Amino acid sequence: MASGRGAVENVGLNREFWRGRRVLLTGHTGFKGSWLLLLLESLGAKVTGVSLAPGTGGLFDQIGGAHRCAHTVSDIRDDVAIRAITATAQPEIILHLAAQPLVRRSYRHPVETWETNVMGTIHVLEALRELTKPCAAVLVTTDK
């Protein structure tokens, strides 16, 4: 198994592509989002993260995530905030990971889950539509 600087190159990621690239990462305080933040930072991307406040002691706190990006605490269900954050960030790439992924919670709070997973994604797409320059988007979803 490769380690150190060469590990990123071994997985076929192009540093030149990501260096200086403006990336909006939703859900950056979650487990997968935190790992993606680390990867993007190591590749030289300029990351704006938007997510709910991180839990205490989670990976985001352990890696000092708030210092690795333009860290913004906001709810993906807040259309106005998501549009404003996106307009300020002017991303070239949006990686949308923000979601409510917990099955049991989705059963207890179905409306909140739909608002987060469906309407939150729509808010990201609407913000993307308002950008004046081309922007790629990767939308990660859940089965809820």
Backbone as a chain_set.jsonl record, in Angstrom:
{"seq": "MASGRGAVENVGLNREFWRGRRVLLTGHTGFKGSWLLLLLESLGAKVTGVSLAPGTGGLFDQIGGAHRCAHTVSDIRDDVAIRAITATAQPEIILHLAAQPLVRRSYRHPVETWETNVMGTIHVLEALRELTKPCAAVLVTTDK", "coords": {"N": [[0.846, -1.19, 0.0], [0.591, 2.155, -0.879], [1.959, 5.123, 0.559], [2.01, 8.458, 1.997], [2.95, 11.246, -0.08], [2.894, 10.059, -2.638], [0.674, 8.392, -2.608], [-1.73, 9.633, -3.345], [-1.261, 10.197, -6.016], [-1.087, 7.594, -6.975], [-3.711, 6.688, -7.072], [-4.67, 7.728, -9.326], [-5.437, 10.414, -9.481], [-5.463, 13.677, -10.734], [-3.314, 16.077, -9.974], [-2.758, 18.542, -11.17], [-5.165, 19.211, -12.39], [-6.858, 19.668, -10.158], [-5.524, 21.6, -8.635], [-5.912, 24.713, -7.257], [-8.527, 24.783, -8.07], [-11.861, 25.845, -7.673], [-14.054, 24.569, -5.382], [-17.216, 23.643, -4.267], [-18.306, 22.037, -1.5], [-20.783, 20.222, -0.175], [-22.041, 19.022, 2.924], [-19.647, 18.69, 4.211], [-18.835, 18.349, 6.852], [-19.49, 15.857, 7.65], [-18.741, 12.294, 7.857], [-17.851, 11.093, 5.343], [-17.665, 13.449, 3.876], [-15.673, 14.823, 5.286], [-13.404, 13.232, 4.802], [-13.277, 13.583, 2.034], [-12.809, 16.328, 1.947], [-10.192, 16.402, 3.042], [-8.812, 15.028, 1.001], [-9.284, 16.69, -1.255], [-8.056, 19.044, -0.371], [-5.401, 18.143, -0.198], [-4.86, 17.88, -2.846], [-4.782, 20.448, -3.662], [-7.061, 21.971, -4.104], [-9.381, 24.706, -3.769], [-11.517, 24.845, -1.317], [-14.864, 25.403, -0.489], [-16.842, 24.76, 2.144], [-20.059, 23.665, 3.049], [-22.352, 22.945, 5.505], [-24.181, 21.302, 8.161], [-23.515, 22.068, 11.63], [-20.618, 20.471, 12.903], [-20.462, 17.344, 14.694], [-19.259, 16.933, 18.032], [-15.978, 15.815, 18.487], [-15.909, 14.24, 16.222], [-14.681, 13.116, 12.965], [-14.3, 15.456, 11.415], [-13.672, 17.425, 13.349], [-11.373, 16.205, 14.395], [-9.546, 16.377, 12.289], [-9.215, 19.054, 12.086], [-10.936, 20.441, 10.405], [-12.311, 22.9, 9.994], [-10.322, 24.699, 9.535], [-9.293, 24.001, 7.157], [-10.698, 24.766, 4.986], [-13.027, 27.112, 3.471], [-15.126, 27.356, 5.747], [-18.506, 26.922, 6.29], [-21.354, 27.053, 8.233], [-24.472, 25.92, 7.65], [-27.854, 25.148, 6.8], [-28.853, 22.849, 4.405], [-31.425, 22.985, 3.579], [-32.082, 25.612, 3.529], [-32.823, 27.676, 1.217], [-32.221, 30.361, 0.409], [-29.813, 30.885, 1.777], [-28.138, 28.886, 0.675], [-28.04, 29.626, -2.015], [-26.759, 32.121, -1.725], [-24.273, 31.421, -0.571], [-23.223, 29.835, -2.609], [-23.116, 31.692, -4.707], [-21.195, 33.44, -3.689], [-18.958, 31.74, -3.453], [-18.51, 30.964, -6.094], [-18.142, 28.407, -7.499], [-16.294, 26.001, -9.475], [-16.742, 23.415, -9.499], [-19.214, 21.444, -7.993], [-19.662, 19.381, -5.293], [-21.997, 17.528, -4.007], [-22.878, 16.302, -1.049], [-24.432, 16.524, 1.166], [-26.924, 15.252, 3.239], [-29.652, 13.453, 4.778], [-29.037, 10.531, 5.966], [-29.823, 8.405, 7.595], [-31.593, 5.495, 8.266], [-33.479, 4.718, 10.321], [-33.982, 7.217, 11.47], [-35.131, 8.468, 9.287], [-37.561, 7.166, 9.183], [-38.748, 8.06, 11.539], [-38.769, 10.801, 11.115], [-39.935, 11.637, 8.472], [-40.699, 13.849, 6.827], [-38.754, 15.828, 7.336], [-36.548, 14.411, 6.366], [-37.164, 14.168, 3.621], [-37.269, 16.902, 2.986], [-34.606, 17.593, 3.391], [-33.111, 15.766, 1.733], [-34.345, 15.795, -0.811], [-35.416, 18.441, -1.386], [-33.173, 19.891, -0.532], [-31.268, 19.103, -2.421], [-32.48, 20.161, -4.699], [-32.257, 22.878, -4.063], [-29.48, 23.193, -4.256], [-29.164, 22.653, -6.994], [-30.645, 24.774, -8.079], [-29.1, 26.944, -7.206], [-26.788, 26.394, -8.635], [-27.751, 26.765, -11.207], [-27.968, 29.519, -11.268], [-25.392, 30.46, -11.493], [-22.947, 32.229, -13.414], [-20.856, 31.238, -14.879], [-19.639, 28.162, -16.353], [-20.165, 25.161, -14.464], [-19.426, 22.12, -13.027], [-21.242, 19.396, -11.572], [-21.542, 16.977, -9.024], [-23.767, 14.857, -7.685], [-24.454, 13.265, -4.805], [-26.422, 10.77, -3.481], [-28.921, 9.299, -1.337], [-30.709, 6.3, -0.44], [-33.066, 6.902, 0.823]], "CA": [[0.0, 0.0, 0.0], [1.369, 3.385, -0.974], [1.696, 6.107, 1.608], [2.616, 9.759, 1.76], [2.591, 12.038, -1.25], [2.636, 9.208, -3.786], [-0.597, 7.682, -2.499], [-2.752, 10.336, -4.124], [-0.934, 9.995, -7.428], [-1.328, 6.197, -7.322], [-5.118, 6.432, -7.334], [-5.005, 8.299, -10.616], [-5.982, 11.765, -9.403], [-4.616, 14.632, -11.427], [-3.067, 17.268, -9.152], [-2.838, 19.755, -12.001], [-6.578, 19.525, -12.579], [-7.477, 20.142, -8.923], [-4.788, 22.708, -8.027], [-6.555, 26.024, -7.389], [-9.916, 24.629, -8.517], [-12.86, 26.246, -6.67], [-14.98, 23.458, -5.164], [-18.213, 23.752, -3.209], [-18.523, 20.706, -0.954], [-21.842, 20.204, 0.831], [-21.887, 17.875, 3.805], [-18.209, 18.552, 4.476], [-18.558, 18.023, 8.246], [-19.798, 14.446, 7.859], [-17.617, 11.356, 7.752], [-17.347, 11.047, 3.96], [-17.3, 14.807, 3.493], [-14.388, 15.157, 5.909], [-12.364, 12.55, 4.03], [-13.178, 14.247, 0.733], [-12.139, 17.603, 2.209], [-8.757, 16.12, 3.157], [-8.298, 14.68, -0.32], [-9.282, 17.887, -2.103], [-7.011, 19.947, 0.122], [-4.093, 17.586, -0.568], [-4.702, 18.09, -4.285], [-4.633, 21.876, -3.909], [-8.336, 22.638, -4.415], [-9.873, 25.737, -2.851], [-12.799, 24.273, -0.938], [-15.864, 26.047, 0.353], [-17.677, 23.712, 2.708], [-21.331, 24.082, 3.65], [-22.888, 21.786, 6.207], [-24.607, 21.537, 9.532], [-22.397, 22.092, 12.567], [-20.105, 19.121, 13.125], [-20.571, 16.773, 16.026], [-18.032, 17.025, 18.818], [-15.114, 14.643, 18.482], [-15.972, 13.512, 14.955], [-13.533, 13.229, 12.074], [-14.109, 16.849, 11.025], [-12.929, 18.06, 14.447], [-10.062, 15.57, 14.531], [-8.634, 16.838, 11.229], [-9.185, 20.518, 12.05], [-11.592, 20.745, 9.134], [-12.703, 24.304, 9.865], [-9.144, 25.453, 9.092], [-8.853, 23.45, 5.877], [-11.571, 25.248, 3.913], [-13.924, 28.207, 3.841], [-16.112, 26.558, 6.489], [-19.769, 27.618, 6.516], [-22.412, 26.248, 8.85], [-25.78, 26.291, 7.113], [-28.741, 24.02, 6.521], [-29.079, 22.684, 2.97], [-32.832, 23.299, 3.331], [-32.215, 27.069, 3.479], [-32.616, 28.046, -0.179], [-31.571, 31.676, 0.3], [-28.429, 30.741, 2.222], [-27.388, 28.062, -0.288], [-27.788, 30.467, -3.195], [-25.781, 33.153, -1.367], [-22.971, 30.77, -0.395], [-22.773, 29.424, -3.939], [-22.772, 32.909, -5.455], [-19.93, 33.947, -3.144], [-17.889, 30.785, -3.744], [-18.308, 30.846, -7.544], [-17.432, 27.135, -7.71], [-16.147, 25.376, -10.79], [-17.251, 22.071, -9.279], [-19.991, 21.246, -6.779], [-19.768, 18.003, -4.831], [-23.124, 17.617, -3.082], [-22.98, 15.114, -0.208], [-25.312, 16.792, 2.307], [-28.123, 14.419, 3.224], [-30.074, 12.767, 6.001], [-28.904, 9.161, 5.476], [-30.11, 7.382, 8.599], [-32.86, 4.823, 7.992], [-34.432, 4.835, 11.435], [-34.365, 8.628, 11.584], [-36.035, 8.777, 8.175], [-38.883, 6.655, 9.562], [-39.282, 8.931, 12.594], [-38.876, 12.172, 10.62], [-39.948, 11.525, 7.008], [-40.779, 15.153, 6.158], [-37.418, 16.415, 7.442], [-35.677, 13.659, 5.469], [-37.478, 14.597, 2.252], [-36.842, 18.297, 2.832], [-33.145, 17.616, 3.3], [-32.561, 15.004, 0.619], [-34.915, 16.191, -2.109], [-35.407, 19.9, -1.545], [-31.789, 20.353, -0.419], [-30.644, 18.909, -3.733], [-33.063, 21.163, -5.597], [-31.642, 24.165, -3.736], [-28.138, 23.189, -4.848], [-29.319, 22.766, -8.445], [-31.075, 26.145, -8.384], [-27.924, 27.8, -7.024], [-25.938, 26.081, -9.776], [-28.369, 27.385, -12.378], [-27.775, 30.968, -11.213], [-24.003, 30.82, -11.757], [-22.758, 32.771, -14.766], [-19.816, 30.46, -15.556], [-19.898, 26.724, -16.284], [-19.843, 24.493, -13.211], [-19.809, 20.707, -13.005], [-21.828, 18.999, -10.286], [-21.697, 15.567, -8.708], [-24.79, 14.778, -6.648], [-24.45, 11.973, -4.117], [-27.723, 10.65, -2.876], [-29.179, 8.178, -0.456], [-31.896, 5.572, -0.894], [-34.251, 7.291, 1.606]], "C": [[0.878, 1.235, 0.0], [1.013, 4.32, 0.166], [2.361, 7.42, 1.237], [2.133, 10.401, 0.481], [2.214, 11.171, -2.454], [1.285, 8.516, -3.771], [-1.677, 8.33, -3.344], [-2.502, 10.131, -5.613], [-1.245, 8.57, -7.872], [-2.79, 5.899, -7.597], [-5.586, 7.14, -8.601], [-5.611, 9.685, -10.56], [-4.974, 12.751, -9.972], [-4.472, 15.904, -10.592], [-3.213, 18.556, -9.958], [-4.283, 20.178, -12.229], [-7.155, 20.203, -11.343], [-6.8, 21.365, -8.327], [-5.48, 24.043, -8.325], [-8.017, 25.971, -7.815], [-10.862, 25.003, -7.382], [-13.933, 25.16, -6.585], [-15.927, 23.813, -4.027], [-18.546, 22.335, -2.771], [-19.604, 20.793, 0.11], [-21.691, 18.933, 1.66], [-20.444, 17.644, 4.222], [-17.872, 18.226, 5.927], [-18.882, 16.569, 8.582], [-18.574, 13.576, 7.642], [-17.023, 11.344, 6.337], [-16.903, 12.418, 3.492], [-15.962, 15.23, 4.058], [-13.226, 14.496, 5.169], [-12.169, 13.22, 2.667], [-12.497, 15.608, 0.876], [-10.63, 17.41, 2.308], [-8.134, 15.835, 1.795], [-8.203, 15.914, -1.209], [-8.206, 18.875, -1.674], [-5.633, 19.445, -0.295], [-3.803, 17.764, -2.054], [-4.603, 19.566, -4.649], [-5.908, 22.607, -4.271], [-8.642, 23.693, -3.363], [-11.312, 25.372, -2.508], [-13.609, 25.241, -0.089], [-16.764, 24.932, 0.834], [-18.935, 24.305, 3.303], [-22.004, 22.844, 4.229], [-23.484, 22.229, 7.525], [-23.363, 21.56, 10.421], [-21.924, 20.661, 12.823], [-20.367, 18.648, 14.55], [-19.229, 16.865, 16.741], [-17.262, 15.713, 18.752], [-15.139, 13.821, 17.214], [-14.728, 13.752, 14.109], [-13.255, 14.679, 11.695], [-13.323, 17.606, 12.087], [-11.516, 17.504, 14.542], [-9.066, 16.066, 13.489], [-8.504, 18.357, 11.193], [-9.827, 21.037, 10.781], [-11.953, 22.204, 8.925], [-11.554, 25.174, 9.369], [-8.656, 25.001, 7.719], [-9.672, 23.961, 4.692], [-12.267, 26.519, 4.374], [-15.146, 27.528, 4.441], [-17.354, 27.396, 6.774], [-20.776, 26.649, 7.11], [-23.747, 26.782, 8.348], [-26.56, 25.016, 6.822], [-29.034, 23.99, 5.022], [-30.53, 22.993, 2.592], [-33.088, 24.797, 3.222], [-31.831, 27.562, 2.082], [-31.841, 29.353, -0.333], [-30.092, 31.575, 0.688], [-27.598, 29.961, 1.21], [-27.088, 28.858, -1.549], [-26.716, 31.522, -2.905], [-24.371, 32.56, -1.23], [-22.389, 30.378, -1.747], [-22.35, 30.63, -4.765], [-21.437, 33.477, -4.983], [-18.768, 33.041, -3.536], [-17.536, 30.72, -5.224], [-17.564, 29.547, -7.889], [-17.337, 26.749, -9.181], [-16.702, 23.957, -10.734], [-18.046, 22.078, -7.972], [-20.03, 19.75, -6.509], [-20.798, 18.016, -3.707], [-23.292, 16.304, -2.335], [-23.975, 15.304, 0.933], [-26.594, 15.984, 2.182], [-28.462, 13.963, 4.638], [-30.086, 11.288, 5.617], [-29.364, 8.054, 6.422], [-31.509, 6.797, 8.435], [-33.865, 5.025, 9.122], [-34.889, 6.27, 11.632], [-35.342, 9.007, 10.469], [-37.453, 8.278, 8.458], [-39.544, 7.562, 10.595], [-39.563, 10.341, 12.094], [-38.893, 12.183, 9.087], [-39.978, 12.88, 6.298], [-39.414, 15.837, 6.18], [-36.451, 15.725, 6.474], [-35.91, 14.065, 4.018], [-37.042, 16.039, 2.008], [-35.33, 18.391, 2.639], [-32.661, 16.973, 2.007], [-33.084, 15.436, -0.744], [-34.818, 17.706, -2.296], [-33.994, 20.479, -1.408], [-31.055, 20.22, -1.739], [-31.193, 19.911, -4.744], [-32.469, 22.535, -5.325], [-30.236, 24.271, -4.325], [-28.231, 23.357, -6.367], [-29.762, 24.172, -8.86], [-29.908, 27.124, -8.237], [-26.951, 27.617, -8.185], [-26.453, 26.781, -11.03], [-28.132, 28.896, -12.432], [-26.335, 31.401, -11.472], [-23.848, 31.286, -13.196], [-21.687, 32.033, -15.56], [-20.131, 28.979, -15.426], [-19.409, 26.126, -14.963], [-20.321, 23.056, -13.307], [-20.368, 20.381, -11.627], [-21.886, 17.483, -10.195], [-22.647, 15.525, -7.515], [-24.798, 13.374, -6.071], [-25.735, 11.874, -3.351], [-27.797, 9.447, -1.95], [-30.451, 7.487, -0.926], [-33.153, 5.948, -0.1], [-35.194, 8.096, 0.76]], "O": [[1.809, 1.341, 0.799], [-0.109, 4.301, 0.672], [3.158, 7.495, 0.302], [1.027, 10.125, 0.017], [1.306, 11.522, -3.206], [0.798, 8.095, -4.82], [-2.458, 7.633, -3.992], [-3.441, 9.914, -6.379], [-1.627, 8.354, -9.022], [-3.087, 4.933, -8.301], [-6.779, 7.144, -8.905], [-6.252, 10.101, -11.525], [-3.775, 12.655, -9.71], [-5.399, 16.711, -10.514], [-3.743, 19.548, -9.458], [-4.588, 21.371, -12.258], [-7.864, 21.203, -11.46], [-7.438, 22.107, -7.58], [-5.614, 24.448, -9.48], [-8.673, 27.008, -7.911], [-10.694, 24.537, -6.255], [-14.624, 24.866, -7.561], [-15.493, 24.231, -2.954], [-19.012, 21.524, -3.572], [-19.382, 21.367, 1.177], [-21.265, 17.896, 1.152], [-20.064, 16.521, 4.55], [-16.734, 17.858, 6.217], [-18.579, 16.104, 9.681], [-17.503, 14.067, 7.286], [-15.824, 11.562, 6.165], [-15.894, 12.551, 2.799], [-15.194, 15.921, 3.388], [-12.192, 15.122, 4.938], [-11.042, 13.4, 2.208], [-11.699, 15.996, 0.023], [-9.87, 18.178, 1.717], [-7.058, 16.342, 1.477], [-7.174, 16.158, -1.838], [-7.528, 19.471, -2.512], [-4.785, 20.239, -0.703], [-2.645, 17.795, -2.47], [-4.368, 19.906, -5.808], [-5.851, 23.757, -4.706], [-8.215, 23.585, -2.214], [-12.217, 25.569, -3.318], [-13.118, 25.815, 0.883], [-17.382, 24.235, 0.029], [-18.886, 25.329, 3.984], [-22.2, 21.84, 3.544], [-23.319, 23.372, 7.952], [-22.289, 21.123, 10.009], [-22.74, 19.747, 12.946], [-20.476, 19.447, 15.48], [-18.18, 16.873, 16.098], [-17.829, 14.636, 18.939], [-14.456, 12.8, 17.131], [-13.835, 14.504, 14.5], [-12.097, 15.093, 11.656], [-12.401, 18.352, 11.756], [-10.565, 18.258, 14.747], [-7.873, 16.166, 13.772], [-7.768, 18.896, 10.366], [-9.318, 21.966, 10.154], [-11.908, 22.697, 7.798], [-11.781, 26.263, 8.841], [-7.704, 25.567, 7.182], [-9.383, 23.636, 3.541], [-12.115, 26.947, 5.518], [-16.084, 27.171, 3.729], [-17.274, 28.443, 7.415], [-21.02, 25.57, 6.569], [-24.105, 27.935, 8.588], [-25.983, 23.946, 6.625], [-29.422, 25.005, 4.443], [-30.83, 23.234, 1.423], [-34.19, 25.212, 2.863], [-30.661, 27.829, 1.806], [-30.904, 29.429, -1.127], [-29.227, 32.118, 0.001], [-26.464, 30.342, 0.92], [-25.986, 28.767, -2.09], [-25.86, 31.785, -3.751], [-23.399, 33.137, -1.717], [-21.198, 30.568, -1.995], [-21.329, 30.585, -5.451], [-20.638, 33.943, -5.796], [-17.703, 33.531, -3.912], [-16.387, 30.449, -5.575], [-16.493, 29.582, -8.495], [-18.176, 27.117, -10.004], [-17.077, 23.372, -11.75], [-17.606, 22.644, -6.971], [-20.385, 18.955, -7.38], [-20.511, 18.459, -2.595], [-23.779, 15.318, -2.889], [-24.327, 14.333, 1.603], [-27.267, 16.024, 1.153], [-27.656, 14.08, 5.561], [-31.048, 10.827, 5.003], [-29.294, 6.877, 6.068], [-32.498, 7.529, 8.464], [-34.99, 5.464, 8.88], [-36.058, 6.513, 11.929], [-36.273, 9.782, 10.691], [-38.43, 8.891, 8.026], [-40.75, 7.805, 10.538], [-40.478, 11.005, 12.58], [-37.957, 12.689, 8.469], [-39.335, 13.037, 5.26], [-38.967, 16.365, 5.162], [-35.629, 16.386, 5.839], [-34.955, 14.281, 3.272], [-36.507, 16.359, 0.946], [-34.844, 19.175, 1.823], [-31.883, 17.576, 1.268], [-32.339, 15.439, -1.724], [-34.209, 18.184, -3.252], [-33.653, 21.447, -2.089], [-30.307, 21.114, -2.135], [-30.441, 20.448, -5.557], [-32.202, 23.285, -6.265], [-29.851, 25.324, -4.834], [-27.464, 24.118, -6.956], [-29.303, 24.696, -9.875], [-29.749, 28.031, -9.056], [-26.358, 28.586, -8.66], [-25.674, 27.323, -11.814], [-28.098, 29.484, -13.513], [-26.077, 32.591, -11.654], [-24.535, 30.796, -14.092], [-21.611, 32.18, -16.78], [-20.817, 28.574, -14.487], [-18.38, 26.53, -14.421], [-21.482, 22.8, -13.628], [-20.008, 21.015, -10.635], [-22.232, 16.797, -11.157], [-22.359, 16.094, -6.462], [-25.111, 12.408, -6.768], [-26.105, 12.806, -2.637], [-26.84, 8.686, -1.812], [-31.193, 8.045, -1.735], [-34.212, 5.364, -0.331], [-36.248, 8.515, 1.239]]}, "num_chains": 1, "name": "protein.A"}
